[in-house]
Amino acid sequence: MIPYGRQDISQEDINAVIEVLKSDFLTQGPQVPLFEKSVKEAVNAKHAIAVNSATSALHIACLSIGVGKGDVVWTTPITFVASANCALYCGADVDFVDIDPNTYNMSSKLLSQKLAHAKQNNLPLPKVVIPVHLCGQSCEMDKIHALSIEYGFAIIEDASHAIGGKYKENPVGNCQYSDITVFSFHPVKIVTTAEGGVATTNDAVLAKKMDLLRSHGITREESLMEEPSHGGWYYEQVDLGLNYRMTDMQAALGLSQMLRLHEFVAKRNKIASVYDDSLSNLPLKTPFQIEDSYSSFHLYVIRLKLANISLSHKEVFERLRANGIGVNLHYIPIYLHPYYKKLGFSKEQFPESNKYYQEAISIPIFHAMTFDQQKLVVQALTKII
Ligand SMILES: *Cc1c(COP(=O)(O)O)cnc(C)c1O
């Protein structure tokens, strides 16, 4: 089976992890700050906080902004559940904004309409909006940012797919249009630490809060303490935090992987452009790219033109799998999950997301993918549809 995504681990990556295993610190050592430095330099942000997953990063990002009971967070339905769950962890409510029919990202036009409608009807406005850069293509951050000023919400970019991508020539994660950006380092993503996440920000106060929250709310810094030190052993818990720390083994792997970030993203763009050309005559839609975006192509999503295909979406998907093509579907709209259905969401509210879910298939794209493997994918698709 040709997988839809796969990590690429070099001998240098392996050596970096082994060095940590032989060292004094398996966690809370020197590798985590070095990894954070490499991420913040790569994305041009002032601060980077490494944690054990992007899910954790989203959670402490929401907490640091003060999301809590009585607040509402808006995101897109076409994303991994973690983009919405983070609000629920904080006791807040979630709502969704339907997608743009071309980019499949949260529609900034529908966001604008939903905000105006909420304001006119005295409905709650969002405390935070979480745009998700689906497949690695940035959302229209200038427009979302302008709305955040007009309506007074904060922005957390879920850039789990988008490290190494650019928006208006600048790296995704520089937080020019947001308060915080979150990256995932799960093995299917662009760069991996096995499990891991990073939150970047230019706001020193948010950075300090996230730093506390990832480690129990405990500080050893005198400037953050509320009482005089009891002695050399002294530390204080000044907030209710969690244990979301990244280990030094993970950070060493990430630090080594980050050296190849640009190589990874360039290769993914090359694979994408070969697909764009080889699939152009088939009854499907290849990924549309806005002018302002350089995508990191975490995923390559095709949409079937079912009116011109004799098989159903499900049949095409299953035949691809039967032909050894490890396709997937990103994502099941969040409101279709039983947990969210019970919160009162229904599919009538999100027609573009429904349509997307009936047509989308993620086809294989990963760093070590060969031209021959790509040919097999194209041949199988051509034969099937
Ligand atoms: C993978 C992913 C996450 C969660 O990342 P983890 O590091 O596995 O917690 C969140 N949001 C999106 C869009 C993702 O793709």
PDBQT file of the ligand as one rigid body, heavy atoms in Angstrom, charges set to zero:
ROOT
HETATM    1  C1  LIG A 401      -2.993  16.835  13.413  1.00  0.00    +0.000 C 
HETATM    2  C2  LIG A 401      -3.856  18.007  13.695  1.00  0.00    +0.000 A 
HETATM    3  C3  LIG A 401      -4.097  18.473  14.986  1.00  0.00    +0.000 A 
HETATM    4  C4  LIG A 401      -3.643  17.741  16.204  1.00  0.00    +0.000 C 
HETATM    5  O1  LIG A 401      -2.290  17.520  16.204  1.00  0.00    +0.000 OA
HETATM    6  P1  LIG A 401      -1.635  16.571  17.326  1.00  0.00    +0.000 P 
HETATM    7  O2  LIG A 401      -0.197  17.000  17.319  1.00  0.00    +0.000 OA
HETATM    8  O3  LIG A 401      -1.823  15.163  16.850  1.00  0.00    +0.000 OA
HETATM    9  O4  LIG A 401      -2.316  16.851  18.606  1.00  0.00    +0.000 OA
HETATM   10  C5  LIG A 401      -4.851  19.620  15.142  1.00  0.00    +0.000 A 
HETATM   11  N1  LIG A 401      -5.353  20.271  14.091  1.00  0.00    +0.000 NA
HETATM   12  C6  LIG A 401      -5.162  19.847  12.832  1.00  0.00    +0.000 A 
HETATM   13  C7  LIG A 401      -5.736  20.626  11.695  1.00  0.00    +0.000 C 
HETATM   14  C8  LIG A 401      -4.425  18.685  12.598  1.00  0.00    +0.000 A 
HETATM   15  O5  LIG A 401      -4.267  18.236  11.343  1.00  0.00    +0.000 OA
ENDROOT
TORSDOF 0
